[in-house]
Amino acid sequence: MVTSRKPQEKYGVVSVTTIKGESVINREDEKLGKIDELMIDANSGHLAYAVLSFSGNHYAVPWSAFEFANTEKKLILNVDQEKLKAAPGFEKNGPWPDFADRAWGDEIHKYYSSRPYWGD
């Protein structure tokens, strides 16, 4: 049985195109950049990382480190700008990290205090 719902209700399932290009803020409402790309683990189907564009650099951030503010259509990342600037980053046109490397992934998850998705 399908029930009707109010159009303004949100369910936590959104399209990739909704997320790409979205603004990212922290809890202090400081702008941290925009989502440039999303990385999916093709074997498990997990959304693994968001590539965040900030201050001319790119940062791979574990998807589990974000909160989605449906009402504001913004992603919240609980880091300040200085911590993000100090994070391991890469240039858009330079070599990107090996997202499948679990040792690299462990370090990134640790940096952002998030649990690796492969531990689910």
Secondary structure, DSSP 4 states (H G I P E B T S, - for coil): ------TT---S---HHHHTT-EEE-TT--EEEEEEEEEE-TTT--EEEEEEEETTEEEEEEGGGEEEETTTTEEEES--HHHHHHS-EE-TTSPPP-TT-HHHHHHHHHHTT---GGG-
